[in-house]
Amino acid sequence: MRCDELEVGRVLSLCPDGALDHEAAPELLARIDRALAGAQRRFLLDLSRVPAADSVGLEVLVAAARRIGEQGGRLGLCGLGETLALVLRLTRLEGRFEILPSREQALARLRAED
């Protein structure tokens, strides 16, 4: 899976490209784990190029939020398409994430502590 990375202030913005499925999702979690090991604590997942997620993809999102939270960090999600937003709503997972309508708003919220 291609995943663009950009550090904006103290926020690591990750923008995966493609379905967040059993093949791609573990790679995304590994990127987050490496960043956590390097003392990164604020993350933005821009999901605007993620058309869908399977159960493994959802599990990885939950695991990422948990791991980041355990390290005292924050995770924001933005760019959710209709399908992914519906899946999070139907699985009752949307309350586990800070979901923001745009990348700019998400970065502003996550950078507020800079």
Phi and psi in degrees as a GROMACS rama.xvg file:
@    title "Ramachandran Plot"
@    xaxis  label "Phi"
@    yaxis  label "Psi"
@TYPE xy
-77.1878  139.565  ARG-2
-147.986  111.065  CYS-3
-76.049  138.661  ASP-4
-120.826  137.641  GLU-5
-148.801  127.903  LEU-6
-93.9863  122.789  GLU-7
-119.363  106.789  VAL-8
63.7641  -125.428  GLY-9
-105.008  19.0509  ARG-10
-107.245  129.439  VAL-11
-93.9149  114.868  LEU-12
-96.7095  124.033  SER-13
-115.982  130.739  LEU-14
-127.038  87.2136  CYS-15
-69.5265  152.641  PRO-16
-125.332  107.5  ASP-17
123.762  175.816  GLY-18
-63.2035  139.386  ALA-19
-90.6994  85.87  LEU-20
-121.413  -172.188  ASP-21
-60.7477  -21.8207  HIS-22
-87.0274  -42.4024  GLU-23
-91.4513  -32.8048  ALA-24
-60.5492  -43.8974  ALA-25
-59.2189  -32.6918  PRO-26
-64.6061  -40.1129  GLU-27
-63.7078  -43.5594  LEU-28
-64.1954  -37.5877  LEU-29
-62.8375  -39.9394  ALA-30
-61.2473  -43.6244  ARG-31
-65.224  -42.898  ILE-32
-60.4418  -41.9408  ASP-33
-63.1337  -41.1788  ARG-34
-66.5379  -40.1104  ALA-35
-62.1171  -39.9959  LEU-36
-64.438  -27.1846  ALA-37
-92.0099  16.6961  GLY-38
79.3356  10.9904  ALA-39
-70.9638  136.326  GLN-40
-127.637  -13.6281  ARG-41
-120.014  128.554  ARG-42
-131.505  144.513  PHE-43
-125.876  124.209  LEU-44
-102.232  109.773  LEU-45
-89.6853  106.476  ASP-46
-98.4949  21.9675  LEU-47
-65.6053  -20.9278  SER-48
-108.267  18.3829  ARG-49
-109.453  103.497  VAL-50
-74.6269  -24.6522  PRO-51
-162.098  165.108  ALA-52
-141.61  137.564  ALA-53
-92.1624  -172.5  ASP-54
-62.0393  -35.1659  SER-55
-67.8657  -39.8805  VAL-56
-61.3752  -42.9827  GLY-57
-65.2016  -40.6393  LEU-58
-61.3665  -39.5174  GLU-59
-66.8088  -39.8472  VAL-60
-61.2902  -44.0978  LEU-61
-64.7673  -44.152  VAL-62
-62.4572  -41.5435  ALA-63
-62.0073  -46.1347  ALA-64
-61.0493  -41.5826  ALA-65
-65.2956  -47.8265  ARG-66
-63.8694  -42.9076  ARG-67
-63.4448  -44.6106  ILE-68
-61.96  -39.5843  GLY-69
-62.7259  -25.4207  GLU-70
-93.7527  7.56354  GLN-71
79.1005  18.4735  GLY-72
-98.6433  -175.018  GLY-73
-133.862  145.621  ARG-74
-127.796  127.059  LEU-75
-115.674  146.65  GLY-76
-116.684  142.726  LEU-77
-146.968  168.114  CYS-78
74.8192  20.0991  GLY-79
-67.161  128.265  LEU-80
-77.3633  171.935  GLY-81
-57.6326  -44.0615  GLU-82
-64.7523  -48.5839  THR-83
-65.9177  -40.1851  LEU-84
-61.6018  -40.6603  ALA-85
-65.2445  -42.8993  LEU-86
-60.4764  -44.6803  VAL-87
-63.6146  -37.1447  LEU-88
-68.7546  -46.7835  ARG-89
-66.0269  -32.6078  LEU-90
-88.0506  1.36939  THR-91
59.0454  33.5753  ARG-92
-97.7036  -14.4124  LEU-93
-60.4323  -27.6554  GLU-94
-72.1625  -12.1591  GLY-95
-83.1671  -8.82875  ARG-96
-124.291  152.066  PHE-97
-89.4195  101.409  GLU-98
-102.839  124.427  ILE-99
-120.581  148.114  LEU-100
-69.0627  -27.0465  PRO-101
-139.857  160.158  SER-102
-61.8626  -41.4722  ARG-103
-62.7223  -44.9329  GLU-104
-66.0203  -38.8534  GLN-105
-64.2441  -46.7369  ALA-106
-62.0833  -41.5709  LEU-107
-61.2083  -43.1168  ALA-108
-67.0819  -43.8469  ARG-109
-73.0256  -27.0253  LEU-110
-88.6009  -4.50927  ARG-111
-55.576  -24.5616  ALA-112
-88.3795  -4.38273  GLU-113
